[in-house]
């Protein structure tokens, strides 16, 4: 965070800033950044050492990428990763290539460098970046040779990655439209204070005294998308710098301009001095969506946005996240209450990644809750199958007309647990009838299981229909298994006693 922003924060909280510690930590970050810089490129304010071959004539910065993304050209300088001149780079080598002319854009004005490929008769290389070189050879392409070799003076086909370029162009033109929309909505005091134009997103810093409200963000989105739907041709022309500025063109933050400048205009909306690449017409942008808005320094706000397929995908993810939250709210499962889920669902209006992360958290919590519930159920079943001394007062096996009948009251088991316990008891007694009752919250669940050899004589469904009314309920089921619900757990003992008579009557009738 910028130091002035930190100072404002600590003053508001009546704290003090350890300036020496801050500067020490900042220097550490600078050193780390230098150590990681690509191909030893210089940090800001430093002079890099470029070891080009002697006698090479100065080369003008010939950029042809406004009109073409593929050109035929030749290598005028070849450096290794230590920026020393070499005659060739072979497969697996990283290095730097200067071309006689190039379609690759060099990072400037917030727009990132192009990516793509170089193809020669004897080899191929990926272009991952474009870096600024010395004054007499200002543009070098950072490459990784993937096949064969690249040699000094080779003729090459220089091919910009069109998909990445088009995505970057959409975001760059959208940045101009966003700038105009902010000035229209918030006021003419809004000025650009920094930007990033990348293939996957745009970031725009601007001067403004307060947060941009949700309603203002929606209006800004609407203004930009209205310009997109107009599908107006984007115009570019070269003009005298002072005349362009006098004519109303916006000069961008941090840029140095020569006597002649490139002016990019969206008629009726925006006119700016800009050397970047842009769409042919505003309709090429497709869709514009604001992702986030926040403060980055005192009096400076930041908006991040996306366009095209990325914006459509963002909206789809929002819909998916919202549907997941709605499903979670409807289910009311797991350890989260309906209120907690509803509050979590409100995050769908925040960054979608955070919303989806919350969805995953809810899923994990539900899974954990289900696992713990299963483990608890298993523990209760083990307890229910324990020694006779631990069983309830109604737990006993008797013989009725020569048939074993087991009755038991167990606590804390749901229907699934009771079914499993019935199966366990039927397996143990081999032949007989099992009747279980589980009281909970003023209600009672009753299940009856009959072994296969007795289902014709004593159908479980008929047994439960006759004994369930005693506990204030009713039920039914198959000959081998039946269940019922009741409202009076205090009558469980009476129900068990009556069951013996019901079973005896059925056996006598058979």
PyMOL commands that set and color helices and strands:
alter all, ss='L'
color gray80, all
select helices_A, chain A and resi 3-12+19-36+38-40+162-186+214-230+241-246+282-285+308-331+338-349+352-384+388-390+415-429+452-454+460-471+489-509
alter helices_A, ss='H'
color red, helices_A
select strands_A, chain A and resi 70-80+88-90+94-99+116-120+123-132+139-151+155-160+192-197+202-207+234-240+260-266+270-273+288-297+300-307+396-400+403-409+432-440+443-450+474-477+481-486
alter strands_A, ss='S'
color yellow, strands_A
deselect
rebuild
show_as cartoon
